[in-house]
Amino acid sequence: MRFAFLILGLLLAGPVVSAAGQAVAPYCGTHMDEPEFREAYSRFLDARKSGRPSPARKTASPPDVGDRQTFLVYIYANNNWVQKQFELRDKTNLYHAWVEVANLAQMTQQELDTIRGSMMSQTPSGSVNPSRGVLPNNHDVFGSAPDVDRDGIVDFLFYDIDNQNVGGFVHPGDLEADSGGNGRDILHLDIFQSVSFMPRLIAHEYTHLIHFNYEFDVETFISEGLAEFGMVVNGYTQDNFSYLGFPTEHKRSLFSWRGVDDDNGGRDYDRGRLFFSYLSERVGPHNTGAMLRNDRKGASGIDSLLVKEGLRLGEVILDFHTANWVFDTGVAAKYGYDRSFSAPLAPIPDRSIDTIQESFTPESSPEDSPNLEGGAVNYIYFSELADLTLNFDAYAPPAVVARVPGILDDIRTRLRGRLVARRDDGVVTTLDVPPAPGNFRLEGNFSEVTLVVTSIDPIKTARYALAGGWRAFGTSTGLDETPVPTGFRLDSVYPNPLAESATVRLETSQAGIGTVYLIDTLGRRVGMVHNGYLAAGVHELTFQAGSLPVGAYVLVAETVSGRSSRMITVAR
């Protein structure tokens, strides 16, 4: 198990340079969020539903190696199609390789032979079937290409793509004759990519082309993540996940996506590739590939297929973030990866707690409570402590709670916490910590404890409050030796009834995390008086009730010494 923190040196923040000196653009130019792409794809779907054929722009007879043809290519600079002349340099029963005449010298016969082997007969050892090539493997896992011209051939167009950040793309305008393209199945591939990079680039783009045949997903993260998984399916893993070392990155919404011109866009590809690789660890590559063909799209589409395997998407999101921290299948199969990585995953914690100088988390303003984007994660790290007590719950400002009484319950449905704890004897345990008003206690001496906090809904945000207290390492009382707390009293609330404010007086015999809150007569939490450390002794806490409607409420006080409640009335 790994708890060390490491920032990997290589960042996919821009084009990488191969050993041969050729630029390797890690980005895909299949922009389904662009109007030209969406409109073209909509016309293709309409034509297919109506049964209208898509006439191919082909010669009268099949071409031979050495023949030249004119193809249309998409220019990003002006969102337009232009003609370029290509020469057929290789042909198989699944694809034809066309090279731009103006750049014939950029692709040798040896490179074409290498690509042929990767496409037709051999992929790396991590592939779903190393004895087959990219195209048959993609057919097996994802499905079939649209084959709009009914010849079973995909045309690879190797040319100088005008956008330096784009390594390749597919355009739905090629699938329908009235959309400006070629009326056939086309992969547009930048000829200046290295031959070692080209097979994984084709695996990615061919997955997109297959996706066109089953209706493209509305979420770019899903469509691009599945295309990245197309590389993994074929053993091309690109094990650079340095985005985990940047809290600003793993705190991003899981389904968020930046454009190809964003300096950090490559990190979205990393996140998508890792997430769908993890889904494959849980349900297998073929069930993961089936997500591309699912009639339901978006997060609900993924969830609908996971349900068939006895899982839910939210549960898998929490497990995914836990696995990236633990990275050890010896702890549990779901907390790691079966496939090998060139470097271990290495998230940096969002918050490291000083457990040596302090015995409780510093009290902070409620408004500083962390806000989690949908599907994102926070890692809160403790080391060298004993008998950890946590108060972890959903948070919303009191004014919001007063207006929307059920908002905290709603946030709790999408907020999850999990403790990953290594005891002083080296044994690692994991415990789920549901968001709740009360305290959660972890007994024992621990060398390291990490709280993994996740918003399990990939779209909706979740805000939370967290406070903790602990003993010094090596001083655990042990579960059977914990003394029975005595001397806890919720002495008084004055005045009661109250109009605007009141003072709560309570006494606790044991220092620790204390929570004092209000619930209404329906049991809904409607106000927070205190959430944080309380020293042993007498405390007077003031709370404001000005935003609460007139009526009866229950004041609840919880500490490590006990729990007590008292009826109060707001009257004006």
N, C-alpha and C positions, 0 to 999 in steps of 0.2 A: 504494500500500500504506500502511496506517495502523498506526503503533505508538504514537501518542499516547494518553494515558490521560484519560478524560473521564467524569465522573459526570453523568448526565442529571438534570435537575431534577425531572421529573415521575415520581412513583412511583405505581403502581397498588396502593396500600395500603388503599384504601377507595373509597367512591363518589366519582366525578368529577362536577363540575357543568358542564352544557352552557351554551352561549352564551345559551340561552333561560331559563336558571335552573333547569331541571329536573334532578333527580338522575339520573345515569347509573350504575346498579349493574352492575359488570363481571362479576358472578358468575352462575353457572347453578345452579339448585336441583334438578337431576336427580341425586338422591342414591342411586345404586345400592348404596352401602355401608350404607344404612339398611334395617333389617329390613322395614319396610312396603313399600319399593320392591322389595326382592329377592323377597319372598313373592308380591307381585302379579305380578311378571314371571314367576316360576316357574309360577304358575297359567295365565298367558297361553300360555306355551310348552307346558304340558301339554294345554291345550285345543286348541291348533293341531295338536299331534301326534296327538291322538285324533280330530281331525276335527269336534269339537264346535263349532258356530257360536257367535259372540258376539252375542247379540241387541242391536240398537241401541235406545237410548232416544230415539226420534224421534217427531215428529208424523206423522200419516197421509200428508200430502202435503208436497212440498218447500216450504220457507219462502220468503217474499218479503221484500224490504227493508221494514223497518218492523215486521215480526212480532216478537213477544217469546216467549222460551222460558226455562225454568228449567234451569240447568246446575249440576252439582256441582263445587265447587272445593276444593282441598286446603289445609288450614290447618296451617301449620308449628308454631304455638304448641302445639297439642295432638294433632298427627298424626291429624287427623280430616277428614272431608268435610262440607261444609255447602252448602246451596242458595243460589244467587244468581240474580237475574233479569237476562237480557240481551236486547238489541234487535239485530236483524240490520241492520247499517248498510251493508254492501257484499257482493256475491256475484259470484264468477267460476266458471269451469268447473273450477278447482283448489282454491279455498278460499272459505270464508264468514267474514266479519269480524263478530264479535259484540262489542258494547260493553256493559259493566255499566250497567244503568239508573240506578243511583245515581251514576254518573260520566259520564253522556252528554255533559256540557258539556266534559269533558276532551279530547275528540277531535273535531276539526272535519272537515267534508267534504273540505277541502283536504288535510288530513293523510291521510285515508283514500285520496284519489286519489294522493298521493305514494307511499304504501305499495303501492297497486295497481301503479303503474308499476314499482317496484322488484321486486315479486314476479313480474310477468308478462312484462315487455317490455324492461327496460333495467337494466343494472348498470354499475358504474364501469369505466374503461378497463383495469384490471388483471385483470378477470374472465376466466374461460375462454371466455366468449362474451358480450361486452358488449351484444349485440343481443337477449339473452334475460334473463329475470328469475331471481330466486333459486330459485324452485321448479323450473323446467325444468333449470337448471344443476345443482342438487343431484341431480336424477334422473339426469342424464347422468353425473356423476362418481361418485356414491355408490350409487344404486339407487332402489328404490321404497319408499314408506311401507307400513305393514301393511295399510291399507284394511280394517279389521275389519268395517265396516258395508257394504262393497261398493258405495259410491257414488262413489269417487274424489275425495272432498272432504275437506279438512282444515279443521277449525274453529279459528279464532283467537279466543281468549277474552281480551279486553282488560279488566282490572279491577285493583283495588288489592290486590296481593299482600301478605300480612301480614308477610312477612320483608323488612326494608328493604335487606338485602344481596343479595336475589335479583331479577334483572331478568326472568327467565323460567324455565320448566321444562317438561318433559314427565313424565307419571306413568304407569307401566305399568298402574296401576289403571284407567285409562281404556280399556284395550284388551280387558278381559275383564269381562263384566257382573257377575260375582260378586266383584269386587275393590273395590267401593265407588265406582267412577268412572262415566263416562258411556257406556261401551261404544262409543266411536268415536275417530277420530284427532283429538287435541286438542293445541294449543299454548297453554299458559298464559302470558300476557304482561302485564307490569306496565304499566298505562296511564300511569304518570307518567314513563316514559322519553321522551326527546326523539324527535321524528319522524326526525331524522337518524341516531339510534342504532338505531331500531327495525328497519330492514332487516337490519343485521348481527346483531342479537339473534335475529331470526327465522331467518336463515341458520344460526346456531349450533343453535338448538333443533330446527329441522327436520332437521338432520343427526342429532341424537339420535333423533328419531322414526323415521327411516330405519334407524338402527342397531338399533332394536327388532325390525325385520323380519328381521334376519340374526343374531340372538343377540348381545346386548350383551357388550362385552369385560370381562374380569375386572379389568383394570387401569384405574383411574380416569384415570391420565395418558393412556392411549391413547384412551379414549372421549372425554374432554374435549379432548385434543389434536386428534383428528379433527374434533370439532365446531368448534373454533377454526379449523381448516383450512377448514371450510365457509365461514367468513367470507372467508378469503383466496381461495378458489375464485371467489367472487363479487366480488372486488375491494375488499372491506372489510378493510383490512390492520391498522389500529391499530398503527402502528409505534413502540410504546413498549417497549423491551427494556432498561430501566434495571436490571433484576435482574442483568445481566452485570457491572455496576459494583460488585457486592457479593460479595467472595470467599465469604462465608458462603452465598450463593445458588448460585453456579456449582459450589460444592463439595457441594451437596446431591445425593442420589441422583437420577439423571435421571428415574426413574419415580415419585418421591415426590410426594405430593399432600396439601395441607392443606385444611381445611374452609372453607366460605364465611364462617364467623364468625372466622376467623383474620385478623389485620391484614395479614399478608403473603401471603394466599392468592392475590391477583391476580398475584403473580410466577410462580406455578405455571401460570396461564393463558398468561402471556408465554412461558414456557419451552416449553410444549406447542405453542403456535402457531408458534414459531420452528422447533422440531424438525421438525414435519410439513411446514412450508414448505420446510425444507432437503431432506427426503425427496423432495418434489415436484421440487426442482431436480435431483435425481439420477435419478429414475425417471419423472418426469412426473406431472401431477395425476390422471390416470385410474388409473395404477398405484397411486398413493398412496390414492386413494379406494377401490380394490379391497381394501385392508386392512380396511375396515369389513365387507366381505362374506365375508372369509376364514373357512373352517370352523375353522381353528386360531386360537387367541386368544393374547393376551399377547405377550411378546418373541419367542417361537418362531414365532408367526404372522407377525409382521413379517419375521422372518428368512427364513421359507419363501418369501415373495414376492420379497424382495430377491435370493435365490439365483437366481431365474429371470432376473434382470437381471445376473447375474454379480457380485453384491455379497454381503457379509455384514453383519449388523447391527453387530457390533463394529467393523468397518472404517469403517462410515458414522458411528458415534459419534465415533471419533477424527477423521475428516474434518470432522464438524460443529463440534467444538470448535476445530479448526484454522481453519476458515472464519470463525468468529466473531472470531478474533484477526486473521487476515490481511485478510479482507474485501476481496479483490481477485481477480477472475477472471482478471486479466492474469498473475498468478503461476501459476495453474492453474484450470481451469474449476470444479473441486470446492472451491476455496478462496474462494468468494464466492457471490453471489446474482445471478440475472438481473434479478429485479424490483427496482424502486427503493425506497429507504427514505427516510423523512423526516429521519432522522439516522443516522449510521454506528453500527454496533455498537461498543461501547467497554468491553471487559473490563478490570478492574483486576488487575494481577498479584498472585499470592498471595505472591510473594517477589521482591524486587528486590535483586540482589547488588551489593555495592560492589566494582567492578573497578578503581577508581582507587587506593584506599588499600591494597587487599589483592591478593594474587596467587593466593589459593586460598580456598575456602569455609571458614568457621570450623568447627572440629571440634565435633560435637555428640554428645550421648548417643544410642546406638542406639535407646533407648526413645522418643526424640523424633522418630523417623522418621514421615513423614506417612502418614495413613490416608485412602485415597480411597474414598468411597462408590461404589456401583455406578453406572457411567455418568457419574460426575462428572469434574471436570477441575481440575488445578493448572497455573497459568502461572508459570514461573520465568524471570525477566527479567535479562539481562546487557547491558551497554552498553560500547562503547569497549574492545575487547580483541583479543587475537591468540592463535591456536593454542590453542583451548579443548580441554582434556582433561576428560572426564566419566567418572565411575564411577557407573553407574545400574543398580540391580538390585532385585529383590524382597527384602522383609525379613520375617522372623518372629523372635521372641525365641529365643535358643539353646535354652532349655528346650523350646519348642514344636517346634523342628527336631529335637531329640533324640527326642521322642515320635512325631512324624510326619515321617519322613525325606523324604518327597516333597512336603512342603508348599511349598517354594520353587519347585519346578517347576510346581506347580499355580497359584501366584500369578502366575508369569511368563506363563501362558497367557492371563490376562485383564488384564495390565498392558502398556501401550504408551507409548513416548515418541517425540516428533517434534521435531526442531530446525527452527525457522524463523529463518534467518540472513540479514541484509542486509550484504553486503560493503562495503568502503569505496568501491567504485565504484558502489554503488547496486543492484547485481544481488541479487535475492532468491532463495535456494535453500531447499529443504526436504529434510531427511534423517531417515529413521526410525532411532531409537535403540532397539533391542530390549534389554530387561532382561537383563543377563548379568554374570557375575563380573568380567570383564576391563574394560579401559579403552576408551573411544571418543574418538577425536581428530579435531577439526575444524581443518584447516589454513587459515590466512589471517588477514587483518585485517578486523574486523567492527565496524560502528557499532552494531549491535543483534543480539542472539541471544535467542530465547525457546525454552525447552524446554516443550513441551505434554505433560503427563503425564495419562493417562486410564486409568480402569478400564473396559475395553470391554465387560464384562458388566454390563448395566443393573441387575442384582440384587445381585451379589456384590461385596464390598469387596476392595481390594488395598492392601497396605502396601509402601512402597518406601524405599530408602536412596539418598541422592544426595550426591556430593562432586565438586568441580571445581577445576581449576587452570588458569592462563592466563598469557600474557605481556602486557606493556604494549602498548597499541594502537600499530600501526605498526612493531612489531618482529618480525613473523612471519618465521620462517626459510624458509618456503615448503616445499612437499612435497619438491622435488628438492634442497633445500639442508639438510635436517635431518641433523645429524651422527649417525653410527651410535653408539648408546649403548654405552659400555664400562664395565667395573668393577662389574657387578651380580653379587652373590653371595648366596646363602642359606647363610650360613656354618655354622650349627649349630642343633640343637635339644637342649636339656639340661634335665632328664635325658631319655633315650630308651633303653629304655621309660620311661613316666611313669605315675604313679598319679592325681594330682589336678591338678597344674599343671606348666608348663614354660616356659622362656625361649627365644624365637626370636631369633637374631642374624642380621641381614642388612645388606648394604652396597649402596648405590646411588649412582652418580656424578651423577645428574641429579634435581633436585627435581621433584616432581609428585605425582599421585594414586597411592597404593599400596593394594593389596588383598592381604591374607593370609588364607587360609581353608582349611578342612579338607574333604576329600571322602572318602567311604567306598570300599570296593572295588568298589561298583557304579557309582561315578561320581557319587553324589548328594552335594550340598553339605550338610554337617551341622554346620558351625560357622564362626563369623567371628572372626578374631584381630584384624584391623585393616582399616578402610575409611576412608581419608581422606588428608590431605596428608602427605607424607614429604619432609623436606629432604634435600639431598645429604649423604651421610655414612653413618656406622654407626648402626644402631638395634637396640635390644633391646626386644622385645615379649613380654609375658607373657600366656598364655591359660590358662583353666581347663578341665579335661577331666573334671571330676567327674560331669557328666551323661551322658558318652559311654559306651556299652557297651564292655566289653573287646574288643580286636581290633586289626586293622591299618588304618591310615588314610594318606592322602597329604596332606601339607602343601604348599599351592601359594602362591607369592608372585608377584605381578604388579605391576610399576611401569612408568613410561615408559622405564626403562632395560633392561627385559627381563622374562623369566618363568623361574621355577625351581621345582622341587618336590623333596620329600624324604619318604621313608617314615618313619612313626613308629608306635609301638605303645603302646596303652593296656593296662596290666597291673596287676592289684591282688592 
